[in-house]
Structure formats: C-alpha cells, structure tokens
Amino acid sequence: DLNLNVPTAPELGLFLDECLYTSYNQKWRDTHEELSLAGYAEQAEVFKMKHIHAHIASTEHKEGVVALWLHSLNHRNYPDFRIEHGNGGINTEDGKQCKTDPQ
C-alpha cells in the first residue's frame, strides 16, 4: 500500500472545455446523425472569454484562492513531492541542494 498526499486544486477554473462524442457517434452511426459541436467552436470561444475566463479572473483577483493554493504547494505540506536527485540530495525551499532531508 502507498499513501500519497496529493494536493487538490481549487474548483475555480475547472470547467468542461470540450465535449467529445466519439463513442456515441461510433455506437449509433447507423441510426443517428453524428453529434458534434464543431459548428459552434467560434461562438463557444467567445462565450468562454466573455463569461467564464472573465469570471475566473475577477474571482481570483478578489479572493486569491488559486494563489493561496499555489503558495501551499511546498515540501512541508507535500513532502512526497520533494525533488530528489540521483546523488541522494534533495532541493531545499531556497533551491539549494543538501545531502539529507532539511526538516
């Protein structure tokens, strides 16, 4: 068994960017028209920029949720993600290498 502490990203900015209907189209190709949003790509891009990306940017500017999360990604909170080198050393917070764990 392996226990690994994996950081969970905040939900801000997570959205379904593209719908793919490959399996559906393959399964129903003999009886249904092909589903595709390709004809709406330009409209979807305009909508994303105007509404979704603008909302993400303004919310992050006000609340700083993603910046706070990024700041929390360090070897103290997530020691499993230390950068280890072949010589047995690891990187410290200031980017210097040391031979043993700095904790």
Contacts in CASP RR format, 6 or more apart in sequence:
PFRMAT RR
TARGET T0000
AUTHOR 0000-0000-0000
METHOD contacts of the structure
MODEL  1
DLNLNVPTAPELGLFLDECLYTSYNQKWRDTHEELSLAGYAEQAEVFKMK
HIHAHIASTEHKEGVVALWLHSLNHRNYPDFRIEHGNGGINTEDGKQCKT
DPQ
4 80 0 8 1.000
5 77 0 8 1.000
5 78 0 8 1.000
5 79 0 8 1.000
5 80 0 8 1.000
6 78 0 8 1.000
7 69 0 8 1.000
7 72 0 8 1.000
7 73 0 8 1.000
7 77 0 8 1.000
7 78 0 8 1.000
9 66 0 8 1.000
9 69 0 8 1.000
10 65 0 8 1.000
10 66 0 8 1.000
10 69 0 8 1.000
12 56 0 8 1.000
12 59 0 8 1.000
12 60 0 8 1.000
12 63 0 8 1.000
12 65 0 8 1.000
12 66 0 8 1.000
13 52 0 8 1.000
13 56 0 8 1.000
13 66 0 8 1.000
15 52 0 8 1.000
17 48 0 8 1.000
18 37 0 8 1.000
19 37 0 8 1.000
21 34 0 8 1.000
21 35 0 8 1.000
21 36 0 8 1.000
24 35 0 8 1.000
25 34 0 8 1.000
25 35 0 8 1.000
25 36 0 8 1.000
37 44 0 8 1.000
59 65 0 8 1.000
60 66 0 8 1.000
60 67 0 8 1.000
73 81 0 8 1.000
74 93 0 8 1.000
75 81 0 8 1.000
75 82 0 8 1.000
75 90 0 8 1.000
75 93 0 8 1.000
75 103 0 8 1.000
76 103 0 8 1.000
79 103 0 8 1.000
82 90 0 8 1.000
82 91 0 8 1.000
82 101 0 8 1.000
83 90 0 8 1.000
83 91 0 8 1.000
84 90 0 8 1.000
85 91 0 8 1.000
85 97 0 8 1.000
87 99 0 8 1.000
88 99 0 8 1.000
89 97 0 8 1.000
89 98 0 8 1.000
89 99 0 8 1.000
89 100 0 8 1.000
90 97 0 8 1.000
90 98 0 8 1.000
90 101 0 8 1.000
90 102 0 8 1.000
91 97 0 8 1.000
92 98 0 8 1.000
92 102 0 8 1.000
93 102 0 8 1.000
END
